[in-house]
Amino acid sequence: MSVLKSSGSVRRREPLTDAQLLMTISICIFVFMYAAAMLFLGGGFLKTQQLFDLLNDNAALIIISCALTIVMIGGGINISVGGVIGLTVMACALFLNTQGDGGPLSILLTFLLALGIGLLFGIGQGALISYLEIQPFIVTLAGMFLSRGLTTILSVNPVKVAHESFTELVKTKLQIPFLGYTAKNGNLIPAKLEIGAIVAVLIVLLVYLMLRYTRLGRNIYAIGGNQASALTLGINVKRTRFLSYVLSGLLSGLAGFVFLMHKPAGNASVAMRSEMDAIAASIIGGTLLTGGVGNVIGTFFGAMILATIQKIIALSPLNDSWWQEMANGAMLGLFIMLQSVVLSRRGKGRLTLPSWLKFRKE
């Protein structure tokens, strides 16, 4: 093993942890795919705006993928996130339309409504899973059906937001001139990033810091890796699992508000099957279904891989929907096989944990 010399001392270079290895593979695949698209498809992929559009169009997916990563690291699952987004979008759209032009205050109230809906689902599902010990899949499946049903009760018809201040907020974008491009008429077109995309990137960073540097984050890793060992370390497993679902619900509500800022309209089919995309993004990013291993940075690139696949297929001759499904399935299958290798290492006692993951008794 190679060594590094620093200040007269010798330090060993630690090998990549399993989560870091899977995350690195995800990043490399994304870079390779995007570079191949630039080389063979050209067009928009040669402009920075195409990369920004991937963020703009998939901000809500990135946020709920972070939500899934939190619960999956803890050994759980949450398939209600797409339904919560749909319910949040519909409820917020109807609420905004009842406010007339209420200005910033009505937008703030709508934001709090979105967080409140997500928080209620997070608290309810977290309590059933953590304290009554009902299987997470069953509870969140019920949550998915409940949220979809409530969305239909609110309105069976599409609802378009007619709130002037909110419409202006939707149109607000961060312009970056030096990353733009020159149009054929000679005008400079700056690159534009939506508010929702900025929020999504901030959420990725905040969740990363929470998982790595806080006691709650370390506890989530601990209960996902080995619940019995976590108990012997004095970790409150039930409370930790409950808080992970509360965070997941809160992020789902936020994702609903971000989705509404991108497409200011609600209908019964909003974010349909997005929970499956979020699970796929988490797995592709290196999160193990069995828990204990994962990295939200990898999840971000997992979501970007899925978004890039969608864009590549849309711009290629093979633009039928089933090609995208096949490509997503192939990518997911590849990473499940990689995860099986990691699981085999775990079974042989060779699981590599990060050095910062040191559990202490509470």
C-alpha positions as CSV (number, residue, x, y, z in Angstrom):
1,M,0.0,0.0,0.0
2,S,1.3,3.4,-0.9
3,V,2.2,5.9,1.8
4,L,2.2,9.7,2.1
5,K,4.8,11.7,3.9
6,S,3.7,14.9,5.7
7,S,5.6,17.0,8.3
8,G,8.0,14.2,9.0
9,S,5.3,11.6,9.6
10,V,4.1,8.8,7.5
11,R,0.3,8.4,6.8
12,R,-1.3,5.5,5.2
13,R,-3.5,6.2,2.2
14,E,-6.9,4.7,3.1
15,P,-8.7,2.8,0.4
16,L,-12.0,4.0,-0.9
17,T,-15.0,3.0,1.2
18,D,-17.7,1.0,-0.5
19,A,-20.0,4.1,-0.6
20,Q,-17.2,6.2,-2.1
21,L,-16.4,3.5,-4.7
22,L,-20.1,3.3,-5.9
23,M,-20.3,7.1,-5.9
24,T,-17.2,7.4,-8.0
25,I,-18.5,4.9,-10.5
26,S,-21.7,7.0,-10.7
27,I,-19.8,10.2,-11.4
28,C,-17.6,8.5,-14.0
29,I,-20.7,7.1,-15.8
30,F,-22.4,10.5,-15.8
31,V,-19.3,12.3,-17.2
32,F,-18.8,9.6,-19.8
33,M,-22.5,9.7,-20.9
34,Y,-22.5,13.5,-21.1
35,A,-19.2,13.6,-23.0
36,A,-20.5,11.0,-25.4
37,A,-23.7,13.1,-25.9
38,M,-21.6,16.2,-26.7
39,L,-19.5,14.2,-29.1
40,F,-22.2,12.3,-31.0
41,L,-25.3,14.5,-30.6
42,G,-23.7,17.9,-30.3
43,G,-26.4,20.6,-30.5
44,G,-27.7,21.6,-27.1
45,F,-25.2,19.4,-25.2
46,L,-22.4,21.7,-26.3
47,K,-24.1,24.5,-24.4
48,T,-23.9,25.0,-20.7
49,Q,-27.7,25.7,-20.7
50,Q,-28.3,22.0,-21.5
51,L,-26.7,21.0,-18.2
52,F,-28.6,23.7,-16.4
53,D,-31.8,22.4,-18.0
54,L,-31.2,19.0,-16.5
55,L,-31.1,20.6,-13.1
56,N,-34.1,22.8,-13.8
57,D,-36.3,20.0,-15.1
58,N,-35.3,17.5,-12.4
59,A,-35.0,19.6,-9.3
60,A,-38.0,17.9,-7.6
61,L,-36.6,14.5,-8.5
62,I,-33.2,15.4,-6.9
63,I,-34.9,16.5,-3.7
64,I,-37.0,13.3,-3.3
65,S,-34.0,11.2,-4.2
66,C,-32.3,12.8,-1.2
67,A,-35.3,11.9,0.9
68,L,-35.2,8.3,-0.3
69,T,-31.4,8.2,0.4
70,I,-31.9,9.1,4.0
71,V,-34.5,6.4,4.7
72,M,-32.7,3.8,2.6
73,I,-29.4,4.3,4.5
74,G,-31.4,3.7,7.6
75,G,-32.6,0.4,6.2
76,G,-36.1,1.6,5.2
77,I,-38.0,2.6,2.1
78,N,-40.6,5.3,1.3
79,I,-42.7,4.9,-1.9
80,S,-45.2,7.6,-0.9
81,V,-42.9,10.5,-2.0
82,G,-44.4,10.8,-5.5
83,G,-48.0,10.9,-4.1
84,V,-47.0,13.5,-1.5
85,I,-45.6,15.7,-4.3
86,G,-48.9,15.3,-6.3
87,L,-51.0,16.2,-3.3
88,T,-48.8,19.1,-2.4
89,V,-48.9,20.5,-5.9
90,M,-52.7,20.3,-6.1
91,A,-53.3,21.7,-2.7
92,C,-50.9,24.6,-3.2
93,A,-52.3,25.4,-6.7
94,L,-55.9,25.5,-5.3
95,F,-54.7,27.6,-2.3
96,L,-52.9,30.1,-4.4
97,N,-56.0,30.6,-6.7
98,T,-58.1,31.4,-3.6
99,Q,-55.7,34.1,-2.5
100,G,-56.1,36.4,-5.5
101,D,-53.0,38.5,-5.8
102,G,-52.0,38.1,-2.1
103,G,-48.4,39.0,-2.8
104,P,-45.4,37.5,-1.0
105,L,-47.4,36.7,2.1
106,S,-49.7,34.3,0.2
107,I,-46.6,32.6,-1.4
108,L,-45.0,32.2,2.1
109,L,-48.3,30.6,3.4
110,T,-48.3,28.3,0.4
111,F,-44.7,27.3,1.1
112,L,-45.7,26.5,4.7
113,L,-48.7,24.5,3.5
114,A,-46.4,22.4,1.3
115,L,-44.0,21.7,4.2
116,G,-47.0,21.0,6.5
117,I,-48.4,18.4,4.1
118,G,-45.0,16.6,3.9
119,L,-44.5,16.9,7.6
120,L,-47.8,15.3,8.4
121,F,-47.1,12.3,6.1
122,G,-43.6,12.0,7.6
123,I,-44.8,12.1,11.2
124,G,-47.7,9.7,10.5
125,Q,-45.7,7.2,8.6
126,G,-42.7,7.5,10.8
127,A,-44.7,6.8,13.9
128,L,-46.3,3.7,12.4
129,I,-43.0,2.3,11.2
130,S,-40.9,3.2,14.2
131,Y,-43.1,2.8,17.2
132,L,-45.7,0.2,15.9
133,E,-43.0,-1.6,13.9
134,I,-45.1,-2.0,10.8
135,Q,-43.2,-2.8,7.6
136,P,-42.1,0.4,5.8
137,F,-43.2,-0.8,2.4
138,I,-46.8,-1.5,3.6
139,V,-47.0,1.9,5.5
140,T,-45.7,4.0,2.6
141,L,-47.7,2.0,0.1
142,A,-50.8,3.0,2.0
143,G,-49.4,6.6,2.2
144,M,-49.1,6.6,-1.6
145,F,-52.7,5.5,-2.1
146,L,-53.9,8.0,0.5
147,S,-52.1,10.9,-1.1
148,R,-53.2,10.0,-4.6
149,G,-56.8,9.6,-3.4
150,L,-56.7,13.0,-1.6
151,T,-55.3,14.6,-4.7
152,T,-58.3,13.4,-6.7
153,I,-60.7,14.5,-4.0
154,L,-59.3,18.0,-4.2
155,S,-59.9,18.2,-8.0
156,V,-60.3,15.7,-10.8
157,N,-59.5,18.4,-13.3
158,P,-56.2,20.1,-14.0
159,V,-55.7,23.3,-12.0
160,K,-53.5,26.1,-13.4
161,V,-52.1,28.7,-11.0
162,A,-53.5,32.2,-11.7
163,H,-51.6,33.9,-8.9
164,E,-49.7,36.9,-10.4
165,S,-47.0,37.2,-7.8
166,F,-46.3,33.4,-7.9
167,T,-46.2,33.5,-11.7
168,E,-43.6,36.2,-11.4
169,L,-41.6,34.1,-9.0
170,V,-41.8,31.2,-11.5
171,K,-40.3,33.4,-14.2
172,T,-37.4,34.5,-11.9
173,K,-34.2,32.9,-12.9
174,L,-30.5,33.3,-12.0
175,Q,-28.7,34.5,-15.2
176,I,-25.1,33.7,-15.7
177,P,-23.8,35.7,-18.8
178,F,-20.3,34.2,-18.9
179,L,-21.7,30.7,-19.2
180,G,-24.1,31.6,-21.9
181,Y,-23.8,31.4,-25.7
182,T,-24.0,33.7,-28.7
183,A,-27.1,33.3,-30.9
184,K,-27.0,33.4,-34.7
185,N,-28.1,37.0,-34.6
186,G,-25.1,37.9,-32.5
187,N,-27.0,38.4,-29.2
188,L,-25.6,37.0,-26.0
189,I,-28.0,34.5,-24.4
190,P,-27.0,34.0,-20.7
191,A,-27.3,30.6,-19.0
192,K,-30.4,30.5,-16.7
193,L,-30.9,28.5,-13.6
194,E,-34.3,28.3,-11.9
195,I,-34.8,28.9,-8.2
196,G,-35.9,25.3,-7.8
197,A,-32.6,24.0,-9.2
198,I,-30.7,26.2,-6.7
199,V,-32.8,24.9,-3.9
200,A,-32.2,21.3,-5.0
201,V,-28.4,21.8,-5.0
202,L,-28.6,23.4,-1.5
203,I,-30.6,20.4,-0.2
204,V,-28.0,18.0,-1.5
205,L,-25.3,19.9,0.3
206,L,-27.3,20.2,3.6
207,V,-28.3,16.5,3.6
208,Y,-24.7,15.6,2.9
209,L,-23.5,17.7,5.9
210,M,-26.3,16.3,8.1
211,L,-25.4,12.7,7.3
212,R,-21.7,13.2,7.7
213,Y,-21.3,15.6,10.6
214,T,-24.3,15.3,12.9
215,R,-25.1,12.7,15.5
216,L,-28.4,12.0,13.7
217,G,-26.6,11.2,10.5
218,R,-24.2,8.8,12.1
219,N,-27.1,7.1,13.9
220,I,-28.9,6.7,10.6
221,Y,-25.9,4.9,9.2
222,A,-25.6,2.8,12.4
223,I,-29.2,1.5,12.4
224,G,-29.0,0.7,8.7
225,G,-25.7,-1.1,9.0
226,N,-26.6,-3.2,12.0
227,Q,-29.6,-2.4,14.2
228,A,-28.5,-4.8,17.0
229,S,-25.0,-3.2,17.2
230,A,-26.7,0.3,17.2
231,L,-28.7,-0.8,20.2
232,T,-25.7,-1.9,22.1
233,L,-24.1,1.5,21.4
234,G,-27.0,3.2,23.2
235,I,-28.6,4.6,20.0
236,N,-32.3,5.2,20.2
237,V,-33.2,3.2,17.1
238,K,-36.9,4.0,17.1
239,R,-36.4,7.8,17.4
240,T,-33.7,7.8,14.8
241,R,-35.9,5.9,12.3
242,F,-38.8,8.2,13.1
243,L,-36.7,11.3,12.4
244,S,-35.5,9.9,9.1
245,Y,-39.1,9.5,7.9
246,V,-40.0,13.0,9.2
247,L,-37.1,14.4,7.2
248,S,-38.2,12.3,4.2
249,G,-41.7,13.7,4.4
250,L,-40.5,17.3,4.9
251,L,-38.3,17.0,1.8
252,S,-41.3,15.5,-0.2
253,G,-43.4,18.6,0.7
254,L,-40.5,20.9,-0.4
255,A,-40.2,18.9,-3.6
256,G,-43.9,19.5,-4.3
257,F,-43.4,23.3,-3.9
258,V,-40.3,23.2,-6.2
259,F,-42.3,21.2,-8.8
260,L,-45.0,23.8,-8.7
261,M,-42.4,26.6,-9.3
262,H,-41.3,24.7,-12.4
263,K,-44.7,23.8,-13.7
264,P,-47.4,26.0,-12.1
265,A,-50.3,23.6,-12.5
266,G,-51.7,20.6,-10.7
267,N,-53.4,17.5,-11.8
268,A,-54.0,14.0,-10.6
269,S,-51.1,12.5,-12.5
270,V,-48.4,14.9,-11.2
271,A,-45.1,13.1,-10.3
272,M,-46.6,9.7,-11.2
273,R,-44.0,7.0,-10.7
274,S,-41.4,9.6,-9.5
275,E,-40.9,7.5,-6.4
276,M,-39.5,4.7,-8.7
277,D,-37.2,7.2,-10.3
278,A,-36.0,8.4,-6.9
279,I,-35.3,4.9,-5.7
280,A,-33.4,4.2,-9.0
281,A,-31.4,7.4,-8.6
282,S,-30.5,6.4,-5.0
283,I,-29.4,2.9,-6.0
284,I,-27.4,4.2,-9.0
285,G,-25.8,6.7,-6.7
286,G,-24.5,3.9,-4.5
287,T,-27.1,3.5,-1.8
288,L,-27.6,-0.1,-0.7
289,L,-31.2,-1.4,-0.4
290,T,-30.1,-3.2,2.7
291,G,-29.0,0.0,4.4
292,G,-25.9,1.3,6.1
293,V,-24.1,2.4,2.9
294,G,-24.9,5.5,0.8
295,N,-23.8,9.0,-0.2
296,V,-26.2,11.8,-1.2
297,I,-23.6,13.2,-3.6
298,G,-23.8,9.9,-5.5
299,T,-27.6,10.2,-5.4
300,F,-27.4,13.6,-7.1
301,F,-25.3,12.1,-9.9
302,G,-27.7,9.1,-10.0
303,A,-30.6,11.5,-10.7
304,M,-28.5,13.3,-13.3
305,I,-27.7,10.0,-15.0
306,L,-31.4,9.3,-15.4
307,A,-32.1,12.8,-16.6
308,T,-29.3,12.5,-19.2
309,I,-30.6,9.2,-20.4
310,Q,-34.0,10.8,-20.9
311,K,-32.5,13.7,-22.8
312,I,-30.3,11.6,-25.0
313,I,-33.1,9.3,-26.0
314,A,-35.4,12.3,-26.7
315,L,-32.8,13.8,-29.1
316,S,-31.9,10.4,-30.8
317,P,-33.8,8.5,-33.4
318,L,-34.8,6.0,-30.7
319,N,-37.2,8.5,-29.0
320,D,-39.9,6.1,-28.1
321,S,-40.7,5.9,-24.4
322,W,-39.9,2.2,-24.0
323,W,-36.2,2.8,-25.0
324,Q,-35.9,5.1,-22.0
325,E,-37.5,2.5,-19.7
326,M,-35.1,-0.1,-21.1
327,A,-32.0,2.1,-20.6
328,N,-33.1,3.0,-17.1
329,G,-33.6,-0.7,-16.3
330,A,-30.2,-1.6,-17.8
331,M,-28.5,1.1,-15.7
332,L,-30.3,0.0,-12.6
333,G,-29.4,-3.7,-13.2
334,L,-25.7,-2.7,-13.6
335,F,-25.7,-1.0,-10.2
336,I,-27.6,-3.8,-8.5
337,M,-24.9,-6.2,-9.6
338,L,-22.2,-3.8,-8.3
339,Q,-24.1,-3.7,-5.0
340,S,-24.2,-7.4,-4.8
341,V,-20.4,-7.4,-4.9
342,V,-20.4,-4.9,-2.0
343,L,-22.8,-7.1,-0.1
344,S,-20.6,-10.1,-0.6
345,R,-17.7,-8.1,0.8
346,R,-19.9,-7.3,3.8
347,G,-20.7,-11.0,4.3
348,K,-17.0,-11.8,4.4
349,G,-16.4,-9.1,6.9
350,R,-14.5,-6.8,4.5
351,L,-16.9,-3.9,4.4
352,T,-15.0,-0.6,4.4
353,L,-16.5,2.1,6.5
354,P,-15.4,5.8,6.4
355,S,-13.1,6.9,9.1
356,W,-15.5,9.7,10.3
357,L,-18.2,7.1,11.0
358,K,-17.4,6.5,14.7
359,F,-20.4,5.8,16.8
360,R,-20.7,7.0,20.4
361,K,-23.1,6.2,23.1
362,E,-25.8,8.8,23.6
